[in-house]
Amino acid sequence: MKLTPPAVAPKADIRTVTDTHHGIVRSDDYAWLRDKDWREVMREPDALDKDIRTYLEAENAYTEATVAPLTALRETLFAEMKGRIKEDDSSVPTRDGTFEYFSRYGEGSQHPIFCRTGANGDEVLLDCNAEAEGQAYFHIGDVDHAPTHARLGWSADLKGSEYFTIKVRDLATGRDLDDVVDDTAGGIVWDAAGASFFYVHVDDEHRPLKVYRHVVGTPASTDTLVYEEKDTAFYVGVGKTSSGRYITIDIHDHQTSEIWLVPAEAPDTSPVLVNAREHGIEYDIEDDAPRGRFLILTNADEAEDFKLVEAPHSSPARANWRDVVAHQPGTLILGQAATKDFHARMERREGLSRIVVRTLADGAEHEIAFDEEAYDLSLSPGYEYDTAMTRFTYNSMTTPRETYDYDMGTRTRTLRKRQDVPSGHEPSDYVTRRIFATASDGAKVPVSLLYAKGTKLDGSAPCLLYGYGSYGISIPSSFSVTALSLVDRGFVYAIAHIRGGKDKGYGWYKAGKLMNKRNTFEDFIAAGEHLAAEKFTSRGRIVAQGGSAGGMLMGAVANMAPDLFGGIIAEVPFVDVMATMLDASLPLTPPEWHEWGNPLTSEEAYRYMASYSPYDNVGAQAYPHIFALGGLTDPRVTYWEPAKWVAKLRALRTDKNLTMLKINMEAGHGGASGRFDRLKEVALVFAFAIAVSE
């Protein structure tokens, strides 16, 4: 289906500004698209500057007119995707004492309903559909019941700007109390008595730097400051050990961490430090209460892929750490969970995950095994500590999600739920494979593939190639109810597990960050070249997709290898890298310097970043069809990044391919909030992918 714009595309005014760092002058023609009062816009979208709003609305109108011929296809795709979702679905209940907690969706509902089952049967605790009524945007943050089961803390964001308001519900009456806590990160952690909870405050720069404790029944203005982080390069979070005995205050950036503990039974006591932050040392803590020790997951002592150590409750500092599970190079320990008698850890080796269970009394270990060539695995421990049960979920690109309860003592697994695909799904109709592309420096890049049996692998198939490659995040080879709509139309769906993620260990992450960042982009290009060389697709028939930091990937590869791709889908794309990293006032800039480098203080970092920053490297050349999407109230990737990028692309590109921008004027980083509204956005970008592949 040929897409032809029905009108002249919007043209942004050129209002050039310059800045100089390290003696290097940098020009920006579209800096005016950043509202000078952007902080206010995050809270009140109506405050957006009139000229900027006019431009963004013109871009939205142009995009809608351009994709109008795709209306029928979009509706068909949406119906297909919705048909693969069980509308009246529910989660597997999780036991906590005399109750079992679960969530469910009603027929046609956009948002979850949180419930529990007890002696009196099922009861609804929080119906998010009712709370979302009349709201243009609604996103639930956290829902957490107190250990006493008498109260429920819940948080929601009504703007998409990730300022969450916390409320407290009395579960005896079903009514919210007068307690209202604004401007939080969303998380709620109760003390042992259910009388107070801990939360993280988000400041005007959207930085989570302060932990407060709120006593139920008191004004938020009287909340106690428990911890304040002075270094804006760090994030602060709150949690709780599996034992429930300790509230954790976690301070971290992308390579260093520090944890403070507050006894859950004495929430008004001062936090106690586990180990003072040391540059490059990360750690995570669990409580082994019966043996009087902490179990600490760390990369200390050059354990690049992490190891497990122990330390006594009385003196948990690093000087007292002793190895429990030694470092095994190439086997990355991803996480841990503890119960009274058992410890489970998630590991990944050569891109595949596994669960290892350890009996704490004697140290005996066994592995939970899986057979498929590529799959996704996650560990989901429950509320209870004195139990032998844990829970995990398993799926692959062909196998819908399966939820198992696993008895760590008897080593038996019980299937609790298999994802239902109402419209039908036969795994044997599809093929999933794992291949390796060779990067320019010889690195072997894993690529996960999904395609329908019968798809001709002669170069004629279109391909959607997805990538991310930052922050150590690994993209799982998981089941997708949306990807099937492409695969059923003859697409090869591919995921490139590029450097910058931890798919092949922590070293894979380090090889794609800071002064190695270009490896991320070259790996993705190598994956596309390999797919074409092996006839899974061909050059120019690949549509690349990525979001957030993956959107930066999209902008970089569009500049570096434009003829490889037929289309680029960049969702909330971090493309204005130089301007953002040079501005310490932006919400996430100081913490991000450890990921990308600090161009303010280092000329070397400045020059390297300038060599790949997508916006700064847009030039007079041909580009693939490009579709960029953003959110007006996005605090992570601000709306002006895709807006500026599209304006510059349209001004400089030398071909007649499409350049489209869609800014959701009522949402932030995650796009539309309802489960079906989000599917409509997916249907739009997939319709674009299909159209530009024909």
GIWOPE-V391904 format. One line per field, one symbol per residue. phi: phi as a letter, one per 20 degrees, with the letter a starting at -180 (. if undefined). psi: psi as a letter, one per 30 degrees, with the letter a starting at -180 (. if undefined). burial: # if it has 9 or more other C-alpha atoms within 8 Angstrom, else .. A space follows every 10 residues. Layout:
BEGIN
phi: ???
psi: ???
burial: ???
END
This chain:
BEGIN
phi: .fecgebffg cffecfcccc clmdecdbfc fffeffdfff fgecgffggf fffgffffff ffffffegfe gffgffffff fffedffdeb effdfbmedc dbcbdegmee cfdecbdbfe nfceebdfff fegnefbbcf eccbefgeme ccebcbddcn emeedeccde ffdmdffffc celdfofcce ffemebcdbd edefemdecc dcddegndff fdfefebcee efeddcccbb fffmeceddd dbdebbbbcd ccffecfeef fdfebfgcgn ddbcccddgf dmbddcebdf mmegembdcc bfgfbefgfd fcfdcffcgn deeeabbcdg dccccecccl ndebdddcef fcmfcbdeeb dffbbccbdc feeedebeec ccdcacfddg fcdcecefee mddcfeadge dgfobdgffc cdccdceeff enfedfcecc bfgnffddne ffcdddbcnb mmedefedfc feggffffdn feecceeefo edgdofffff fcclfdffgg ffffffffff fffemfbbgn dedecacmff ffgffffffe bfffdebcdd ekeedeffff fedfefgdfg ffgfedodff dcfffgffff fcggffdfce bfcfgccdcb cfdfeedfgf ffffffgfgf fdfdddffcc ccdffcbdfe mgeffeffff ffgfffffff feee
psi: jkkjkflklk jkkjiklllk kggkkkkjfg fffjkfhfee eeejfffkke eeeeeeeeee eeeeeegefg eeeeeeeeee eeffkjehll lkkkkjbglk klllkljfkf llkkllkafg akkkejjfee ffkfkfkkkk dkjkklffgf lkklllkgfg ghjkkklkkj fefgkkafkk jlhlffkkjl lefgfllklk kkafghkjfk klkkkkflkf fgkkjekkkf jfgllkllak lffgfkkkjj klbggklkkk kkkffifglk kkkdkkkkkf kklkklkief ghlkkkklgl hgiegllkll kkefiglefg kkkejlkjkf jkjellkkae flkkkklkkh fkllkkkkjf efgkllkjll fleklkkkki lafkeilgkl klkklaffjl kkkkkkjfef hkkkjfkkkk jefkkjeffl kkljlkkjlf gfkjjkkkkk lkkfkkigff klkjjkldhl ggkkjlilkk fefffeefgg kkkkkjilkf lgehlefeee gglbggefee eeeeeeeeee eeeggfalkf gkkkkllbff eeeeeefeee heffkflkjj khkifheeee ffjfflegee ffffefljfe fjeeeeeeef ffjeefgkai lkllkkjkkl kegjfejlef eeeeeeeeee efkgaglkjk kjjjfglbeg akeleeeeee eeeeeeeeee eff.
burial: ..#.#..... ....##.... .......### #.#.#..#.# ###.#..#.. .##.##.### .##.###..# ...##.##.# ########.. ..####..## ######..## ########.. ...##.###. .#....#### #######..# ########## ########## #....##.## #.######## ########## ###.###### ######.#.# ..#.##..#. .######### ########## ########## ####..#... #.###..... ###.#####. ..######## ..######## ##...##..# #.#...##.# ###..##### ########## ########## .......... ...####.#. .#.##..#.# ########.# ########.. ....##.#.. #........# ####.####. ....###### ##....#.## ########## #####.###. #...####.# ########## ########## ########## ########## ##..#####. ########## #########. ########## ########.# ##.#..#### ########## ..#.###### .#######.. .######### #####.###. ########## .##....### ####.####. ####..#### ########## ###.
END
